[in-house]
Amino acid sequence: MNPPTVTNVRIVDEVTSDADVAAAIREGSHAALRVAFDRWGSLIYTYALRILGDPHDADDVTQQTFVSAWSSRHLLRPEPTALPGWLVGIAKHRIADVQRSRARGLRTASAIAVQPAAPVEPIDQRVTDRVVVAYELDRLGDPKATIVRRAYVEDVPLATIADELGLPLSTVKSHARRGLAQLRQRLKGVADHE
């Protein structure tokens, strides 16, 4: 009977040597990778957590370490102490990746913070005036607001407004005169507060 080779050695965490686990990983054994994770996953996580200080980043580094180990398993030497050192070396690279990413994020945030704010377009005073006049017209109440708006904003003759509203022309003239006086007084009050 031939001595067992790495491919037919059953991977059992407590029995299998580190060299056998390394050799089995190199040959593509998922079971061996699970054994490696069980043996050194907490070491990699603790190492990453101490350096990065963030549990989420430490989890990511641990996962990326074992994914990288699997994808580059052909580089692993099946020696007794090679596997843990190799995993820690991969973890150092993944930690450095996270640190570079953080530094880029900080540089970007700093650059954004230093950027001058976009210039604010000045509000067109005519638009502001129209809004104020419309508001004050509404406060006059009807029929004054309607008469003043139609006569002085829309330039409709007072006789036409009287016909449209079914009011005597003298009443329309009176509302127009009193409405304009009230509007002037209110707009003067607005101008005084500016």
C-alpha positions as MATLAB code, in Angstrom:
seq = 'MNPPTVTNVRIVDEVTSDADVAAAIREGSHAALRVAFDRWGSLIYTYALRILGDPHDADDVTQQTFVSAWSSRHLLRPEPTALPGWLVGIAKHRIADVQRSRARGLRTASAIAVQPAAPVEPIDQRVTDRVVVAYELDRLGDPKATIVRRAYVEDVPLATIADELGLPLSTVKSHARRGLAQLRQRLKGVADHE';
ca = [
       0.000    0.000    0.000;
       1.255    3.465   -0.948;
       1.567    6.175    1.720;
      -1.356    8.634    1.553;
      -0.821   11.720   -0.586;
      -2.175   15.136    0.217;
      -5.069   14.737   -2.206;
      -6.420   11.680   -0.439;
      -5.642   12.826    3.129;
      -8.833   13.612    4.937;
      -8.650   17.149    6.273;
      -9.502   17.177    9.955;
      -8.659   20.314   11.915;
      -7.237   18.688   15.028;
      -5.264   15.968   13.230;
      -3.941   17.493   10.034;
      -0.669   19.411   10.187;
      -0.338   22.965    8.889;
       1.924   21.682    6.101;
      -0.772   19.176    5.007;
      -3.449   21.902    5.073;
      -1.197   24.181    3.001;
      -0.521   21.399    0.484;
      -4.243   20.580    0.226;
      -5.134   24.251   -0.333;
      -2.482   24.469   -3.032;
      -4.085   21.473   -4.756;
      -7.561   23.088   -4.591;
      -9.234   21.569   -1.535;
     -12.129   23.675   -0.278;
     -12.179   21.618    2.897;
      -8.576   22.609    3.573;
      -9.464   26.267    3.090;
     -12.253   25.844    5.663;
      -9.747   24.312    8.081;
      -7.384   27.242    7.491;
     -10.214   29.676    8.134;
     -11.176   27.859   11.345;
      -7.558   27.900   12.541;
      -6.505   31.434   11.553;
      -9.648   33.398   10.721;
      -9.893   34.869   14.226;
      -6.176   35.755   14.150;
      -6.621   37.637   10.858;
      -9.783   39.352   12.146;
      -8.109   40.441   15.415;
      -5.042   41.677   13.555;
      -7.194   43.718   11.138;
      -9.387   45.059   13.945;
      -6.390   46.278   15.944;
      -4.975   48.144   12.973;
      -8.192   49.447   11.433;
     -10.297   49.884   14.560;
     -13.542   49.051   12.745;
     -15.288   45.659   13.065;
     -16.919   45.959    9.640;
     -13.589   46.676    7.934;
     -11.945   43.843    9.921;
     -14.663   41.435    8.681;
     -14.085   42.583    5.113;
     -10.322   42.191    5.419;
     -10.723   38.686    6.854;
     -13.001   37.631    4.022;
     -10.783   39.235    1.376;
      -7.723   37.564    2.869;
      -9.154   34.073    2.424;
     -10.565   34.874   -1.020;
      -7.126   36.124   -2.062;
      -5.492   33.073   -0.520;
      -7.742   30.819   -2.563;
      -7.167   32.684   -5.822;
      -3.382   32.721   -5.332;
      -3.039   29.259   -3.752;
      -0.538   28.212   -6.419;
       1.992   30.535   -4.691;
       1.672   28.811   -1.306;
       4.632   26.720   -0.148;
       3.543   23.606    1.766;
       5.940   24.077    4.673;
       5.063   23.733    8.369;
       5.006   27.502    9.147;
       4.262   28.880    5.696;
       0.453   29.013    5.838;
      -0.132   31.303    8.859;
       2.623   33.700    7.771;
       1.301   33.714    4.209;
      -2.227   34.518    5.421;
      -0.956   37.353    7.642;
       1.023   38.720    4.675;
      -2.113   38.716    2.523;
      -4.029   40.387    5.365;
      -1.386   43.149    5.533;
      -1.997   43.903    1.856;
      -5.798   43.958    2.330;
      -5.400   46.247    5.380;
      -3.199   48.570    3.339;
      -5.927   48.625    0.652;
      -8.492   49.742    3.242;
      -6.141   52.411    4.584;
      -5.497   53.736    1.061;
      -9.237   53.810    0.412;
      -9.814   55.732    3.638;
      -7.062   58.207    2.751;
      -8.608   58.761   -0.692;
     -11.971   59.347    0.952;
     -10.460   61.887    3.348;
      -8.652   63.690    0.519;
     -11.866   63.814   -1.481;
     -13.848   65.085    1.510;
     -11.176   67.711    2.214;
     -11.145   68.821   -1.402;
     -14.914   69.162   -1.386;
     -14.845   71.100    1.888;
     -12.255   73.529    0.502;
     -14.173   74.156   -2.727;
     -15.863   77.541   -2.738;
     -19.616   77.345   -2.757;
     -21.288   77.895   -6.083;
     -22.254   81.532   -6.458;
     -25.850   82.176   -5.593;
     -27.723   83.876   -8.363;
     -29.129   87.168   -7.138;
     -32.888   87.260   -7.029;
     -34.292   89.504   -9.699;
     -35.753   92.458   -7.826;
     -38.587   92.724  -10.343;
     -39.720   89.200   -9.497;
     -39.621   90.018   -5.800;
     -41.611   93.202   -6.364;
     -44.265   91.331   -8.341;
     -44.647   88.735   -5.608;
     -45.007   91.415   -2.919;
     -47.539   93.371   -4.979;
     -49.566   90.220   -5.722;
     -49.590   89.329   -2.025;
     -50.678   92.835   -0.969;
     -53.333   92.897   -3.698;
     -54.801   89.665   -2.344;
     -54.910   91.203    1.133;
     -57.143   94.029   -0.143;
     -60.047   91.637   -0.460;
     -62.727   91.632   -3.155;
     -63.988   93.547   -4.990;
     -61.088   96.033   -4.394;
     -58.374   93.467   -5.244;
     -60.103   92.419   -8.477;
     -60.745   96.031   -9.543;
     -57.187   97.212   -8.839;
     -55.662   94.123  -10.483;
     -57.827   94.424  -13.634;
     -57.436   98.207  -13.892;
     -53.762   98.715  -13.072;
     -52.069   95.360  -13.715;
     -54.100   94.142  -16.695;
     -54.863   97.704  -17.979;
     -58.619   97.132  -18.394;
     -60.759  100.335  -18.475;
     -62.834  101.007  -15.352;
     -66.086  101.093  -17.406;
     -65.389   97.560  -18.700;
     -64.673   96.361  -15.156;
     -67.965   97.925  -13.975;
     -69.836   96.057  -16.718;
     -68.043   92.753  -15.929;
     -68.770   93.005  -12.192;
     -72.260   94.463  -12.591;
     -71.364   97.447  -10.388;
     -71.990  101.155  -11.002;
     -69.000  102.938  -12.526;
     -68.810  105.308   -9.522;
     -68.510  102.335   -7.130;
     -65.761  100.809   -9.267;
     -63.905  104.166   -9.305;
     -64.296  104.461   -5.546;
     -62.969  100.910   -4.951;
     -60.069  101.577   -7.334;
     -59.117  104.831   -5.554;
     -59.392  103.371   -2.009;
     -57.664  100.112   -3.103;
     -54.731  102.022   -4.595;
     -54.400  104.121   -1.436;
     -54.374  100.985    0.755;
     -51.918   99.250   -1.578;
     -49.600  102.287   -1.523;
     -49.717  102.374    2.267;
     -48.969   98.648    2.595;
     -46.141   98.742    0.036;
     -44.683  101.771    1.847;
     -44.705   99.680    5.037;
     -42.905   96.855    3.219;
     -40.310   99.290    1.825;
     -39.721  100.717    5.314;
     -38.853   97.221    6.656;
     -36.239   96.506    3.951;
];
